[in-house]
Amino acid sequence: MQMEFFPSRTLTLYLARLFFTRILAVLFMLVLVLQMLDLLGESGDILAFPGNGQEQLLYYVTLRVPQLIARFLPYSVLLATIITLATLNQNSEVISMKASGLSAHQVLAPLILTALIISLVSLGFNERVVTRSTATLNAWQAVKYGPIPKDPGVKANLYLADGRDLLMASSLEGQGARMVLHGVTFYRRNADGMITEQYRTDRAAFANPGWRFESPTRFDVATTTTTTLGATVLAPGITPEKIMISKVDADSEDLVQLSSSIEAMKVAGRRTSELEAAWWHKLSGPFSSVLMPLLGAVAAFGLARSGQLLIRAIIGMALGFAYFVLDNAALAMGNFGGYPPLIAAWAPFVLFALIGETVLIRTEE
């Protein structure tokens, strides 16, 4: 029995290369199929905007593919684990490795190391690429696939309250006193909460205080009349600072930006448990790939030696998907404040790491 955690260098490289190529193959297949289905659903909306064509469809693909890669990479690692281990088991390679004195942990060590490297790369990819593509795509969808704002990474689909009154905007560009809202609607309400007036404009700039609506269209509910006005200042209680903390999209911000947003919301006395859970999940999510070789190990190391490889592969797949279900459920509980953010993000990871290790030890070690 070897005392080292890894097997020989040759075997480690062989298993790592085998595992890595299958991860890429499964990920490519999943992203290709899902992107085709997604594009079929969105192509009508993209082409509905005048002037959009094939170039805009390809641009949508470049924005959507990073999101699909980030979301389905752990699934790809799980499926690649089962395919790799099932193939090794079927070809009696696992039996040969066990007969040479390797433990189950040593057989899995190259796969776990490969998954760890992929998790680190995935973390950097999410921070540098996925957040930016998500922000740009959200801003593009907010203007219904029209011209993208110059600064697409700020906010989209805003919903703000100014006392009883409401202000909604499809997108925003600029920062501080240079903020400009696009696709703006302002509702003036009475003491009973009923809408009395509606103002619409394509553009509203910060007037300090309030927002200067350019040639707004005013609709009076009582008289049901519509009039076009000159420049009008509305919503004096809504400030750039209030906008910045009104809607924080955790998927569009990296860890540093999200930390700043959380601190700003805490200073303003706003609830931050949902954002804190998302912050921790930005770390636990990519590292879920490390669990997949452990959970899928039942495909190579089963309780029974009856040759029921398909059943063992299904068990490994069920363990992996159970983790994703519990992870989403725990994150939802964290969003509602049922779990502390740290527990919501990391509890499923720790739990299934213990489950996978327990199954492996009790069956093989």
N, C-alpha and C positions, 0 to 999 in steps of 0.2 A: 504494500500500500504506500503510495507516494504521499509525502507530507506537505508538498507544495499545493497552493490553492489552484494554480493553473497546471494543465498537463504539459507535455513537451511543446517546444516552440513550433514545431511543424504541425502538430495536431491543433494547436491554438489558432494558427493562421488558417488552417484548412476549415475549421468550424466557423471562424469569424467571417471568412470570405463567403462561405456557403450561406450563412445567415444574412449577411449584408446584401448579397445579390437578390435573395428572395424578398427582402424588405423592399428594395427598390422596385422589383417586378410587381409585387402586390400593390404598393403605393401608386405606381404608374397606372395600373389597371383600375383601381378605385377612383383616382382623380379623373382619369379619362372618361369613365362611364358617368360619374356624377356631374362632371362639367358639361357633358353633352346634354344630360337631362335638364340641368339648371339653365343652360343657354336656350334650350327649346322653350322653357317657361318665361324667360326674360326677353327673348329676341323681339317679341311683339311690342313690348313697351319701349325698347331701345329704338326700334325702327319707326315707332309712332311719332317721334320728334322729327320735325322737318330738317332734312339735311343729313340725318344719320344714315350710315350704311355699313359696309363690311369693315371699314376701319374702326368704327365704334364698337362693333361686335368683338373684334379682336382685342380692343382695348379693355372691354369688359372681362374678357377671358384672363388677361394679364392681371387684373385686379382681383378676380375671384379665385384663381388657382392658388395663390398663397394661403388664402383662408381654408381651402379644402385640404391642402397639405398639412397645415397646422392641426386641423380638426381630426383628420383620419390617419395621421402618422402612428399614433398608439394602436389603432385597430390594425394597421398594416404590420406592425411589429408582432402583435398577437397572432395574426394569421400566418405570418412568416415563421414564427416559432413553432406552430403546430405542423406546418408543412415540412420544415427542416427536421424536427424531431421524429415525425411520423416516417419520413423517408429514411432516416438513419435507423430507426427501429425496424422498419420493413426489410432493410438490407442487412440486418444483423450487425450493423456497425456499432450500435450501443452495446450489444452483448460482447463484442470484441474489445471495446474499451473497458468494460467492466471486468472482463477476464484478465486484462493486462494490469489490473490493480487500481484503476481509477475509480474514485467515488462518484456518486451522482452530482455532487457539488462541483467536482473537477470537470465533469462533462459539460455542465451548464456554465462554468466560469467564462469561457470565451464568448458565449452568447450574451451573458450579463454585461461583460465589458463592452461589447459592441453596442448594446442597448444604451449603456451609460454615455458613450461617446455621441450616439445619435441624440440623446436627450439634451446634452450640452449644446450641440449644433442647433437643435430645435429651439432651445431657449433663446439663443442669439438671433435665429431666423425670425422668431415671433417678435422680438423686441425691435429689430431693425427693418423688417420687411412687412410683416403681417399688420402691425399697428398702422403703418402709413397707408397700405393698400386699403385697409378697412375704413380709415378716415376719408380717403379720397372717394371710395365707392359710396359711402354714406352721403357725402356731399353731392355726388353726382346723382344719386337716386332722389335726393331731396329736391333737386331742380328738374326731376323727371327726365333725366338723361339729356338735359340741355347743356349749354356751356358751363363748365365747372368753374366755381369761384376761384379767384386767384390764391386765396388761402383756405384750402379745403379742409384743413386739419383742425378747425376751431370747433364749430358747433353746427348741428343740423336738426331740423324739426323741433324748434323751440316752442315752449308753452310756458308763459310767465303770467303772474298775477300782480296787478297794481291796485291793491286794496280790493274793491269789488270788481274792478275792470280786468279784462283779460287781453293779452297780446300774444299772437302766434306768428311765427316766421318760419319759412321753409329752410333758410340757410343764413349764415352769418360769415362775414369776412372782416379782417382787420382786428386790432386789439386796442383796448383802452378807449381814449377819446376818438379814435379813428374807426371805431366799429360801424359797420353798415349792415343793415338787415335787408333781406330780399324775400319777396313773396309774403308781405306783412298784412295781417288782419288784426284790427283792434276792436274789441267789443266793450261798449259802455253799458253798465248795468245799474239798475236802481237798487233801493234798499231791500227789495224783495228778491233780488237776484235775477230779475227779468232783464233781458237785453232790450235796451232802448235805442241804441245807435250802433251802426257797424261802419268801420272805415277800412278801405282796402287800398293798397298801393304796392307797386313793384319794388320800391326802394325807400328805406327810411334810415337817415343818418343820426348819430347821437348829437343832441343839441345842448346838452349840459345846462339845465336838466331837460329830461324828456327826449323825444325822438321826432325829428322833422320829417313828416310824411310828404313826399313829392307828388303833387297833384292827386290827392287821394279821392276815391269815390265814396261818398257818404250815403248810407241808407238809413232813413228814419223809420223805425218800426211803427210808430203811432200813425203817421200819415202815409206810410208805404211809398215814399218818394225817394228818388235817387238823384243826387247832385254831385257835380265835380267841383272840387274846391282847389284853392291855391295851396301853397306850402302851409302845413298845419302841424303844430307841435302837440304831441299827445304822450300819455304814459310818463308823467314826470317822476313817478316813484321807482321806475326801473332803471338801474344803473349798470354800467359794464361789469362791475364787480358782482352784482346779483346774477347777471347772465352767465358769468364764468362758472358759478357754482350751481346754476339751476339744473344743468343736465351734463353730467360727466359720463362719457362713454368709456368704460374701462377697456373695451376691446380696441379702442382707437388711441390709447395712450400707453406709453411704455412705463416701466416701473418708476422711473424718476418723475415723470409727469404726473402719474397717478398718485404718487406720494404727496406731491405739492397740492393736487386737487383735494386730497383727503384732509390735509392740514388746513386748507382754506375753508372747507366745509365745517371742520371742527371749530374753527374760530368764529364762524357764523352761527354756530349752535345747531348745525344740521346733522341728521343721522347719517352715519358713515359705515355701518356694519356691512352693507351690501358691497361697497367699494373695497373695504378691507378684506372681505372674503375673496373678492375678485383679485386683489393684489397677491394674496397668498396662493391663489389658484394659478396665477401666472407662473409660479415656481413648481407647484405640485403637478400641474397638468403635463408639461413636457417630461418630467421625471417619471410619469406613469409608465413610460416605455420600459423602464428598468424592471418593472414587475412582471412584464409579459412572459419572459423566459421561465420565470418561476411558476407562474400560473399555468402555462402551457406545458410544463414538464411532465404532466400526467400522460401526455401522448407518447413519451418514451419510457416512463417509469410508472407502470400501472400496478394495481393491486393483484390483478389476475394475469395469468400467463396463458390465457386461452386463445390468443390470437385475435381478440376483438379490438383491433386497432381503431376501427371507425368509432366505436363507443368511447374509447379513451380520448380520441381527438375531440369528440363532441363534449366530453366532460371538461377538457381543457378550454374549449371555446366558451362553454357555459360559465366557467370560473372567470374568464376574462371579461365577458360581457356583464356578468354580475357586478364586477368592480365598476364598470362605467355607469351602470344604473345607480349603484349606491353613491358613486361620486357626484352624479348630478343631483340626487336626492339630498345629499348632505350640503351641497352648495346652495340648493334652494332653501334649506332650513337656515343656513347661515344668512341668506339674504333677508329672511323674515325675522332674524334675530333669535331663532330657536337654538342655534349653536353659536359659540364664540367663533369669530372668523378663522382663527388658526386651526381650531378643531374641525370646522367645516371643510377646510381645504386639505388637511393632512390625515384626518382620522381614517378615511377609506384606504389611503395608501398604507398606513401602518397596519390596519386590520388585515388586509389581503396579503401583505408581506408575511405576517404571522401565519395566516391560513396556508399560503403556498409553502412556507418553510415547514410547517407542521406536517402537511401531506407528504412532502418530499422525505422528511426524516423518518416518519412512521412507515413509509413504504419501501425505502431503499437504504437508509443509513442505520 
